[in-house]
Each structure stands twice: as structure tokens, then as C-alpha cells.
């Protein structure tokens, strides 16, 4: 993800689901970053991470990604690392990310996507447990297909190819 962001070279970036802030040090120094998370505890840990990495251009906000308290068309780039599988309404999340991303801005998603073949069967077997703990293992990459954005790149990020990094262009309507 860091390589793609470096190529995009955004002036402003929103990280949805900033968690403990592990990715914050990967963003270019000149990029103004806003990180949001629904968990106060995670944001507390992210703030500690910022103190270690001198996050002068980083602002952390307690917020629900499905209802962002941010202006329309504001960010050059929006990232969502491993968030789609744990949000109650992935469609609402995608709508909000698109809303706050500038026209022709970039949306980068890293996520576990539904597997094929034997992986699909294995996911169905563990699905009740996954759903119980709040993880949706049935999210398909085809769910990203939309007239509102263009899929520019898809890259596998692990050995089993279940997690992928997807680069979307926020196409103008």
C-alpha cells in the first residue's frame, strides 16, 4: 500500500479504520493525514504511535466510517485497510469513502475477499463463527464493481491470495 500511495503522492489522505496507527508511518511526510476509528481505545494507541513517529500532519478522529463527519470531495486519497470485512454495512462505508474523496481521487482498499473453490467451502464452514465475532468472510471483490469508480489495479497481498489490495479511481458521475 505504501508504494501505491507514494506513486499517487496525495496532499491529503483519510485512513478509515486507523486502529493502532501502524500504517501512519508509511504515508509521505508532506501528506496531511486524517485517521478515523470507531474505537476510542484504538485511537488512544494510535496517538501513542504518533508520539513515536512525530505525526505533525496527522489528525485522529473518533468517528463511524458509515457516517463520516467530514466534508464532501475533501481527500485526494482514502485508504481502508481490512475494514470492509468488519463493518456492518459495507455499502454505506463505500458510499462515504467515495463522498469524501475528490473526483478522480484514489481509494485504496486492503481486505480479505471471498475465496474460490476449496477456500469458498472452508469459509462457509467457519461462517457462523466469523459472523459471531463480527467478520464477514463472504465479501466478494465483485461487490466493488460500480459505475461510481473504476478498478485500476488489484494485487494479491498474501500467499493464499485471499487478501487483496485494490486501487479505485473515484470516477466523476
Beta strands, then each sheet from edge to edge (+ up, - down):
strand 1: 12-16
strand 2: 32-37
strand 3: 58-62
strand 4: 75-81
strand 5: 101-112
strand 6: 150-156
strand 7: 163-169
sheet 1: 3+ 2+ 1+ 4+ 5+ 7- 6+
end
